[in-house]
Structure formats: C-alpha cells, structure tokens
Amino acid sequence: MNNVSLPWPENGNPRTTSLNIGCGGDSWGDIGVDLSRSLPEVSNHPNVVASALRLPIRGDSIEEIRCWHIIEHIWDWKGVLEEIVRVSKKGARVQLRFSLDDGFKRDFLINWSRFDLSL
C-alpha cells in the first residue's frame, strides 16, 4: 500500500492534518479521498482515489476527519469506522453524518454502543 504524503512543513513539525472521506467535489480538508475522480466540470477533485475500507494513510496521523453522507452506502460500515480509528491521532475530531430516513440509522445506532472507538 502506498501511503499518502501528509502536508507537513519542511521542518518536520506536523500541523493539523484533516481528511475528507467521500469528498466528491468538496474542497474541505488537506486530503480528499473518494472512490473515483469527480466529473470534469467539477472544480475540485479528490487527491486520493481509494476505498474508505482501505485508506492509503499511515496510522495515527490524522487530527480531523469528515465523513459525511457516505457511511450509509457502504456495506461494511464497521470497517470504515475501524479505518477511521486506525488513521486518527489520539483525541482526533471525527465528524460523521448520515441520513436518518432509512434502516441504516437503526442498525448503526443499536451497534454503535458495542463498537470500540477509543483513540
């Protein structure tokens, strides 16, 4: 697996690094990951094409993660959460958003309490 070069200054001191999983054309974050490139007419494109289940990012390296409206579309959503935990630094800020109008919500919320997200 080729790891992404994180946007750290030349002096080697890391700054806050943010990851946008399922970014599509959204420009938020230092690293944007999506399954495919955006359409040509979209001004912003992900800088990493990869699955949320196998992020090409080294562990314990991300301080802020946004995962908006994609987790409900992935059959192995627990695998996505495991990847988020793996790449997150201790105390990372993680933003999850998903639709509240389908059965996913019920399964996710019931199982959430059984999933270890300790960072």
N, C-alpha and C positions, 0 to 999 in steps of 0.2 A: 504494500500500500504506500503510495506517495503522499507524504504529509504536506499540508499547505504551509507555505512560508507565512508566518504571522507578521503583522505590521509593527515590528519593534524598531525603535530608533537605533542608530549605529552604535551608540554607547552601550548597548546590550540591556539597558533597563527597560523592562516591558511597561507599556502603558495599558490602559484599559482596552481589552480586546473584545469585540462584540461579534456575534454570529447570528445570522438571519437564516433559519432553516425553512425551506419552501418559499424563498423570497420572490420568485417570479420577477416582476419588473420593479419591485420595491427597492429603493436605494439605501434603506436603513442598514447600518452595521458595517464593520470592517470587512467581514467575509459574508458573501451571499451564496447559499447553497440551494440548488434546485435540481430536479431530475433532468431538465433539458434547458437549452438556451431559450430566452424569450423571443417572441416574434420580432422580425427585423424592424418593424415600425415602433417598437418599444424602446425608449431611450436608455434604459438601464437593463443590464443582463447580469445573471449570477456569475461570479468569478470562479465558482467551483461547480461542476456538474457531477453530482453524486447522489446516492440514496441516503435518506435520513437514518436508515438502518446500518449504514457503514460509512460514517463520516471520515474523510481522509484528514483528520486533525488529531494531533497528539493529545493524549490525555492530560487533564489538569492544566489546561491552558487558556480557557475562555472565562471571562468575567461577567458577560451579559449575553443572554440568549433570547431570541424572539422566535417563537414557533406558533404562528397564527393561522388558524383555519386549514391545517393540513393533517393534523394527527388523526382526525376522524375519518380520513380517507385511506389510512394505512392499516392493513390487516393486523400487523404486529406492532400495535401502538406501545406495548410494553417494551419492545425492542428499541423504539425511538427514545423512550424515557431512559432506558439504560445507556444509550449513546449520549444523551444529554448529560447524565450524571458522569459518565466517563470523561467527557471533554471539559467539564466545568471545574473551575478552581473552587476551593473551599469558600463558601459564602457567596457564590455566584448568584446573580439575579436572573431568574428564568421567568419569561412571560409566555404562558400557554393560553391560547384562545381556541374555542371550538364551538360549533353550532349547538344550540340547546333544543333543537326540534326533532331529534331522532333517537333511536335506541342506543346509539353510541354513548350518549351522556349518561344513561343509566348504568351501563356496564363499567364505564370509566370511573364514575363516582363510587360505585359499590366496591370496585377493586382498588381504588386509589389508596384506601386506608391500609391495604395489605402490601403495598409496594414500597420498598425501602428507598427513599430518595435522599438519604443522609449524605451530605457532602463533606 
